[in-house]
Structures are given as structure tokens and as C-alpha cells.
């Protein structure tokens, strides 16, 4: 396990039609210690997903560096696992075949892989579903499969891009609780991108509010709510005055950013 370092990250895209340069991210600096839980929030166009894709190694920054421990991130790697909004599952395969996909690619002994798959399906609440075709599962269950597929490969860092955004409210709350349980149980570093202020507060012991044009970290919060969520109902936490106060502060902050963006169009 190692700390994640982002130093002087900048990303500039060129419009293919006009050639105009767009600064997607500018001067992003932070260190995420191993085992920390970070949520990233901000208006559309602030570079949240671009930042996550850099940490995944899908795109290379224009300047600056990302390292995991002392190792530069310059492409995808097994030490970083990704969970997408729609799961990106092979729906024609069974649940077990989806979960063990990475293990099969690495040539892990099938008997060993089967035991690992069973363990993680049990952990995410899908015991007995290994032989079920994935397309038969609900959205929430498919996201549990996506989590198990990520975790079975034992990454140091889990990157989650709007992983719960497509779920109904009740399923989303259950999955938020599951994410917190997995964070505490595995001790892994987790980074979650979300558009939901409430979700960012519940799932981030650290929270970055990003601002656009260019994308940058506008404000950082250190919050108690993720720890509270390990022993208390998330619905109960949302009623806490401290939660409501921070939520309204961030909502106002993002509202003002959106107003500024619209005013500049």
C-alpha cells in the first residue's frame, strides 16, 4: 500500500475543429494517504472525470505528475481498480465469470480463483448468485458485481466514477453503506466522483469541491460523516445540524459557480 501524489497537474485539450485550447485542469496538488476516502464534487466541466482518468492512467497530463508511492502513473495498472457508473460488465456472462475476468487474464489457478470469487460475492451480498446471468440482475446488484470484480484483483486504489448515479434512491443508500463497509474492511484508498452533494458528504472523509475554467480544487473539507456512517444510519446522519450546514454551504458554492458559468455564456 502506498500514498497517491498529484503534483502540479495540468491538462489542456485542443478543439479539433477550431484548434482553440481548453484548460481542463490547472495546478492540481494533493497527497492522498493510503486508506483515505476522498470524494470529488463540482459543477459540470470542472474536470472531475478528467482527474479520475489521469489517476487511472487512461489519459496523460499535459504537465505535472501522478505517483503511487514512488512509481509514476503513466498508464493503466493492476494496482488501480476502476468502477464505472454503469458497471461496464459483460452482461452475457454469469456473475462469477464477470468477477473472475481479471484473474483469468492473469492465469490464476481456476480453483483458487473460484474461492476468491465466492469470498467477494459473499462480501458484497451476492452469495449464491455466481451462476446467474448478469443481465438478469437489478442495477444495484450489477454495481455489487462491479465492486466484487474490482476488489477480487486486490488493487491498492479504487477509482469510482459516479458509481451509484443510475440507481434509485433506496438502492443508492444501501450501496453507499456498502461502500463505507468495504472501505473500513479492506483499508483501501478510495476516490469517488459524484454530482450529489449529500453523497459526497457521506462518502468522503476528505472532500474536494472543484471549480471550472480551468478545473481546480476550490475548497477542501475534512469531514466526520463517513466514520459516523460505519455505525449509524445514513438517513439519521442527514438530519444532523452539522451535515445540513455543510450541505447548504456547498450547495450555495456550486450554485454560484453555475450562475457564473451561465453568465459567461
N, C-alpha and C positions, 0 to 999 in steps of 0.2 A: 504494500500500500504506500502511496506517495501523495504529496501535495501537488495541486494543479496551479501553475503560474501563468497568468496572462500579462504580458508586458508590452506597453506602448502599441497595442493592436490597432491597426487602421485597415480599412477595406474600402477601396474605390472601384466602382463599376463604371464602365463606359457604355453609353446608349449606342446600340449597334446601328441605329438609323441616323442619329444626329451627331454621334461622336462626343456628345456632352458627357462630362464626368460627374458622377454622383457619389458623394461621400456617404457610404452606408454606415461606417463605424469610424470613430476617431478617438485615439488615445484612451483605449480601454486598459485599465490596470487593476488587477486584483490577484490575491492568492486565496485559494480555497483549500483549507486543510483537509487531510484525509478524514472521511466520516462526516463531513459537514453536509448540511441540506440547504441548498440555495434555490430560491425561486426568483424568476426574472419576469418583470411586468413592464408594460408600457404601451403607448398608442401604436396603431399600425404604422409601419415604416420606420420604426425606431431601431431596427437591426437585431431584434431578439433571435430570430431563427438563423440569421447570418452568423451571429456569435456562436450559437449551438453547432452549426455546421462546421465552423472553424475548429471547435473543440473535438468534433467527431472526425476531423481530417478530410471532410468532403470538399472543402474549398481552402485555398491557401491565402493568408492575409497579404495585403499589398505591402505592409511593413509591420514590424513588431514580431513577437514570438509567443508561442504557447509551449510549455513543457510540462510533462508529468514526471515529477521528481527531477532528474537531470536529463531526461530523454525528450528531445524535441518532437512535437507532434507535426508530422508532415504528410500524413495520410491516415486512412482507417486502420484500426488495430484492435486486437482481441482484448486489450486491457480497457477498452471503452465500449460499452454496450448502448444501443440506441433503441428507444421505444417511441414509435410514431403515433400520430393521432388516430389513424385507422388500423394500427396494428401491423400492416404490411405482411399479413400472413398468407400462407399457401392454402387457400380455402378448400382445395380439392383433396388435401391430405388430412389425415387424422390429427387430433390434438398432439399425441405423442410424437408423430413424425415431424410436426412443426417444431416442437420443443427440442428434439434431438438433432435438428438440422445441422447446427454448428458443430456438434460432437461428431456427427458422421463425416463432415468435411475435414475434421482434424484426425479422423481414423481411430477414434476411441473404440475400445472393445465393445461390441453390442450389448453384452450382458452388463458391463459396467455402466454404459450409457442408459440402459433401461432402468437401473436402480437410481441413477441421478435424476432421470425424468420423473419417476414416481415420487421421489423426495420433493421436488419442486412443485409438482402438481398438487401434492398434499399441502405444501406451504401456502400456495395461493388459493386454496379452497376448491381444487378441481379433481380431487381424488375420485377415481372410478370413471373419469371422462377420457382416458387415454385413447380408447379405440373409437371415440365419437368423431364423425366428420366435422371439421371446423366450421363449415358453412351452416351447420345446424345450431350453432351456439348464438346466444344473445350478444349484443355489443359489449356488455360488461364482462361476460365470460371470455370473449375473444381478447379483451385487453388483459385479462388474467393470463391467458395463454402467451401473449406477447411479453408480459413480465417474466413468466417462467422461462421462455426461450432466451431472454436476455440473461437472467440470473444463472441458468444452468452452465453458462460459459465462464462464470466466475470473473466478471470484469471488475476492475478497480473503481471505475467511474461509470455511473448510469446517467445517460442523457435522455431527457424526456421532452418531446416536442408536442405540446398540447395533448397529452396522452388521454385526458378524460373529457375533452371538449365536445365529443359527439354523443356523450351519454346523457340519459335522463337524470333529473335532479337526485332521485333517491339512489340510483346506481352509482352516480358520481360521488355521493357522500360515502358510500360503502367503500369505493375504490380509494378515496382519499385516506380513509382509515387504514386500508391495506398498505398503501404506500408508506405511511408512518410506521406501521408494524415491521415492514421489510427493512426500512432504514435502520431501525433500532436493532433488529435481529441480525442483520448482515454487517452492520458497521461500514457500509459502502458510502462513498461520496455520491450524492445525487443532485442533479441540476434539472430543474423543471421550468419550462417556458409555459406561460399561461396568459390568457386575456382576462381571467377572472380575478378581481381584487381579493375577494373572500378566499379563493383557493390559494392565491399567493401568500396570504397571511397565515393560513392553516398549515401550508406545506413548506414554509421557509423559516428556518431558524435565522437565516440571513435572507434579505430580500433586496434586490436591486430594482429601482424604478428608473427606466431608461427614457431618455428624451431623444427626439428625432432631429435630423437636419443639422449637423450629422448625428448619427446614433452615438450616444454616450451615457455613462452612468450618471444620472441626475441626483439620485439620493439613495443612500443605503440605510437599511433598518436591521437591527438585531432584535429578534422577537422571541417571546416565550411560548407562543401558541402551539408550535409543533410538539414541544415537550409536554405541554398540557394534554394534547390530543392522544398521547400514549395511554393515558389513564382516565380521560374524561370524554364525554360525548361531544362530538364536534358541534352539534346543534346547541348544546349548552354553552360552549365557548363563544359562539357567535353572539350570545346575549350579554357577554361581559362588557362593561363600560369601556375598558381599555381596548378591546377588539373594535368596538363601534367607533371609538375616537380615531384610531389609526386608519380604519377603513375609510371614514369620511375625509380624513386628511389626504389620503392617496387618491380617492375619487376626485376630489377637488383639483388636485395637482394634475391628474391626467385630463380632466375636463378642460382645464386652462390650456394645456398643451394642444388638445384637439381644436379648441377655439382659435389658437394662434395659427395652427396649420390651415384651417379653413379660411381664416382671414388673409392668409398669404397666397391663396389660390387665385 
